[in-house]
Amino acid sequence: MARTTPRRWRDIATDLLQRIEAGDLSPGDGSSGRRRLPPEKDLESYYGASRNTVRDALSWLQQQGFVVSEQGKGTFVVHRPNIVHVTLSAAELGLAPGNRSGQWYNRDAFIPASREVTVSPVKVEVQEGTKVIARYLQTNPGSEFVSRHQELFLDERPWALQTSFYPLSFATEGASRLLYPRDIPEGAVAYLGETLGYSEVGFHDEIRARIPDENEKRFFNLGDSAADVVFETVRTAYSPDGKAFRLTVTVWPADRTRLHYNNGKVPDDVLRTPGLGPSDHAPRESPPADDAGSG
């Protein structure tokens, strides 16, 4: 039924956004199950608005990334995965959980305990390191390394890919469990302390955004659009004598991940539940285009 009072583009955009977030739209094409907005003429009738007003509302939604228009097909709701907030500075602030199931991330990241983290079996390889790996770990080009790789899942959904690199000499000089394709329950850093006397006194993180490779596209179910990029965090751990002894590369899908750092005195609720502040999705007051003459 058409509304009796003409609506402004801001009202229409707000109402459509509420319907999108409530899931009040049926799949528009059976092949993909994507949700499609009603045709413009139906929206004009429903809201009692002019074509320009409806188009201004749709334009704002598209600018904000909520919908995408496809020529000859219609306007579709953009899939927006649930955002995962990860605190990379957790170990430094003493917030990392200590339970065994969370061991993989208690040196590298922190997420609220309500989320369930699972990991794939460890894949171990011995390989000649690239110049980049050799540079991070302060070794000569051509040096051999042990790599330990795992796929990480959050609430049973693909979440991250993580690979740690260690000089092969660690395994031959006493830390042989680095070569075994299974977890190290006490954590690799603690194990290196027990066997070789290494302790971590600091770490350096490097973060970059890049296009995913084919394996990352498959794992995270990413496409080829400009939004389908990944974050890559490269963490180098240092011992008291300033030597790098562990390199961990983690890949996160940027469309569903927010990375956080904390420094100094930060409220406890922010430390433990980052990213939970209120968000304002209300349209801005000025229209997305010159709508002179539209209602």
C-alpha positions in Angstrom: 0.0 0.0 0.0 1.3 3.4 -0.9 2.1 5.9 1.8 -0.2 9.0 1.8 2.4 11.5 2.9 5.3 12.3 0.4 8.7 11.3 1.8 12.0 13.1 1.6 15.1 11.2 0.4 16.5 11.2 3.9 13.4 9.5 5.3 13.4 7.0 2.4 17.1 6.2 2.9 16.6 5.7 6.6 13.6 3.5 6.2 15.2 1.3 3.5 18.3 1.0 5.7 16.2 -0.2 8.6 14.6 -2.8 6.3 17.9 -3.9 5.0 19.3 -4.4 8.5 16.2 -6.2 9.6 16.4 -8.6 6.7 13.0 -7.4 5.4 13.9 -8.1 1.8 13.4 -11.3 -0.2 16.2 -12.8 -2.4 16.0 -11.2 -5.8 17.6 -13.9 -8.0 17.6 -17.6 -7.3 21.1 -18.2 -8.5 22.9 -16.2 -5.9 20.2 -15.5 -3.2 21.2 -11.9 -3.2 18.6 -9.5 -1.7 17.2 -7.1 -4.2 15.4 -3.8 -3.5 12.0 -3.2 -5.1 12.1 -1.5 -8.5 12.2 2.3 -8.5 8.6 2.6 -9.7 7.4 0.5 -6.7 9.4 2.6 -4.3 8.0 5.8 -5.8 4.5 4.4 -5.2 5.2 3.0 -1.8 6.8 6.2 -0.5 4.6 8.7 -2.5 7.8 10.3 -3.7 9.2 11.5 -7.1 11.7 9.6 -9.1 14.5 12.0 -8.2 13.8 11.7 -4.5 13.9 7.9 -4.7 17.1 8.0 -6.7 18.7 10.4 -4.2 17.9 7.9 -1.4 19.4 5.0 -3.4 22.4 7.0 -4.3 23.1 7.7 -0.7 22.8 4.0 0.2 25.2 3.1 -2.6 27.7 5.8 -1.5 27.7 4.3 2.0 28.3 0.8 0.6 24.9 -0.7 1.6 23.6 -1.4 -1.9 25.0 -1.7 -5.5 23.1 -1.0 -8.7 23.6 -3.3 -11.7 22.5 -2.1 -15.1 19.4 -4.0 -16.3 19.2 -6.1 -13.1 18.3 -3.8 -10.3 19.7 -2.6 -6.9 21.0 -5.3 -4.6 21.9 -5.3 -0.9 25.7 -5.6 -0.4 26.6 -8.5 1.9 28.2 -7.0 5.0 29.9 -9.7 7.1 29.9 -9.4 10.9 32.9 -7.4 11.9 35.5 -9.1 14.2 37.5 -6.7 16.4 41.1 -7.9 17.1 43.4 -6.3 19.6 47.0 -6.9 18.5 48.6 -5.3 21.6 46.9 -7.7 24.0 50.1 -9.5 25.2 51.8 -6.2 26.0 48.8 -5.1 28.1 48.4 -8.4 29.9 45.0 -9.1 28.6 45.7 -12.2 26.7 43.7 -15.3 27.8 45.7 -18.1 29.3 43.6 -21.1 28.5 45.1 -23.8 26.3 42.5 -23.5 23.5 43.5 -19.9 23.0 47.2 -20.5 23.0 47.8 -19.7 19.4 46.6 -16.1 19.8 47.5 -15.2 23.3 50.8 -13.8 22.1 49.5 -12.3 18.9 46.0 -11.1 19.4 43.0 -10.9 21.7 39.3 -11.3 21.1 36.5 -11.5 23.6 36.2 -14.9 25.3 32.6 -15.3 24.1 34.0 -16.1 20.6 35.0 -19.7 19.8 38.4 -20.0 18.1 39.4 -23.3 16.4 42.5 -24.1 14.3 43.4 -26.6 11.6 46.2 -29.1 12.1 49.6 -27.6 11.9 51.3 -27.8 8.5 55.1 -27.8 8.9 57.6 -27.2 6.1 61.4 -26.7 5.9 62.2 -24.2 3.2 64.8 -21.8 2.0 63.7 -18.4 3.2 63.1 -15.5 0.9 65.2 -12.4 1.2 62.3 -10.7 3.1 62.1 -13.5 5.7 65.9 -13.5 6.1 65.8 -9.7 6.6 63.1 -9.9 9.3 64.9 -12.7 11.2 68.4 -11.1 10.7 69.9 -14.1 8.9 71.7 -14.5 5.6 69.8 -14.9 2.3 69.4 -18.6 1.5 69.1 -19.6 5.1 66.7 -22.4 5.9 63.6 -22.0 8.1 60.9 -24.0 9.7 57.4 -22.7 8.9 54.4 -23.6 10.9 51.1 -22.8 9.2 47.5 -23.0 10.4 44.0 -22.0 9.2 42.0 -20.2 11.9 38.3 -20.2 12.4 36.1 -18.0 14.5 32.7 -19.5 15.4 33.4 -22.2 12.7 33.9 -19.6 10.0 37.2 -18.8 8.2 38.9 -16.0 10.1 42.6 -15.9 9.5 45.7 -17.6 8.0 48.8 -17.7 10.2 52.4 -18.8 9.4 55.3 -18.6 11.9 58.9 -18.9 10.8 61.9 -20.0 12.9 65.5 -20.6 11.9 66.1 -24.3 11.1 69.0 -24.2 13.5 66.5 -23.9 16.4 65.2 -27.4 15.6 68.6 -29.0 15.2 70.0 -27.4 18.4 67.3 -28.6 20.8 63.8 -27.3 19.9 63.0 -30.4 17.7 59.2 -30.1 18.4 59.1 -27.2 15.9 59.4 -29.9 13.2 56.4 -31.9 14.4 53.0 -31.2 12.7 51.1 -30.7 15.9 50.4 -28.0 18.5 52.9 -27.0 21.1 50.6 -26.7 24.1 52.7 -24.3 26.1 53.2 -22.1 23.1 56.2 -21.9 20.8 57.7 -18.9 22.6 57.6 -20.6 26.0 59.0 -23.8 24.4 61.9 -21.8 22.9 62.5 -20.4 26.4 62.6 -23.8 27.9 64.9 -25.4 25.3 67.1 -22.6 24.0 66.7 -19.8 26.6 64.9 -17.4 24.4 62.4 -14.9 25.9 60.3 -12.3 24.2 60.9 -8.8 25.5 59.2 -7.0 22.6 57.8 -7.2 19.1 57.5 -5.1 16.1 54.4 -5.2 13.9 54.1 -4.2 10.2 50.7 -4.0 8.6 49.8 -3.6 5.0 46.7 -4.0 2.8 47.0 -6.0 -0.4 45.2 -8.0 -3.0 44.6 -11.6 -1.9 46.2 -14.5 -3.7 44.1 -17.4 -5.0 44.4 -19.5 -1.9 43.3 -16.5 0.3 40.3 -15.8 -2.1 39.2 -19.4 -1.7 39.6 -19.6 2.0 37.9 -16.3 2.8 35.4 -16.5 -0.1 36.6 -13.2 -1.6 36.1 -11.9 -5.1 37.9 -9.4 -7.4 36.3 -6.2 -6.4 38.1 -3.2 -4.8 36.6 -4.2 -1.4 38.0 -7.7 -1.5 41.4 -7.0 0.0 43.3 -8.5 3.0 45.3 -7.2 5.9 48.7 -8.8 6.4 50.3 -8.3 9.8 54.0 -9.2 10.1 55.1 -9.6 13.7 58.8 -9.9 14.6 59.6 -11.1 18.2 62.9 -9.9 19.9 64.9 -11.4 22.7 66.7 -9.4 25.4 69.9 -9.1 23.3 67.9 -7.5 20.4 67.9 -10.6 18.2 64.9 -11.5 16.1 63.9 -15.1 16.8 60.3 -15.5 15.6 58.4 -14.1 12.6 54.6 -14.5 12.4 52.6 -13.5 9.3 48.8 -13.4 9.7 46.4 -12.6 6.9 42.9 -11.3 7.8 40.0 -10.4 5.4 39.6 -6.6 5.5 35.9 -6.7 4.9 35.2 -8.3 8.3 38.2 -7.4 10.4 39.2 -4.3 12.5 42.6 -4.3 14.0 43.2 -2.4 17.3 46.2 -1.2 19.2 46.2 0.3 22.7 48.8 2.5 24.4 48.8 4.0 27.9 45.8 4.1 30.1 42.7 3.0 28.2 39.3 2.2 29.9 39.0 -1.5 30.7 35.8 -2.0 28.7 37.5 -0.6 25.6 40.5 -2.9 26.2 38.4 -6.0 26.5 35.6 -5.3 24.0 37.0 -3.0 21.3 34.7 -1.7 18.6 31.4 -1.9 20.6 30.8 1.9 20.7 27.6 3.3 19.2 27.5 3.7 15.4 25.4 6.3 13.7 24.0 5.1 10.3 21.7 8.0 9.9 22.0 9.8 6.5 23.8 13.1 6.4 21.6 16.2 6.0 22.8 17.2 2.5 21.6 15.0 -0.4 24.1 13.0 -2.5 23.5 15.0 -5.6 21.7 18.2 -6.6 18.1 17.3 -5.9 16.6 20.7 -6.7 13.0 20.1 -7.4 12.8 16.7 -5.6 10.6 16.4 -2.6 
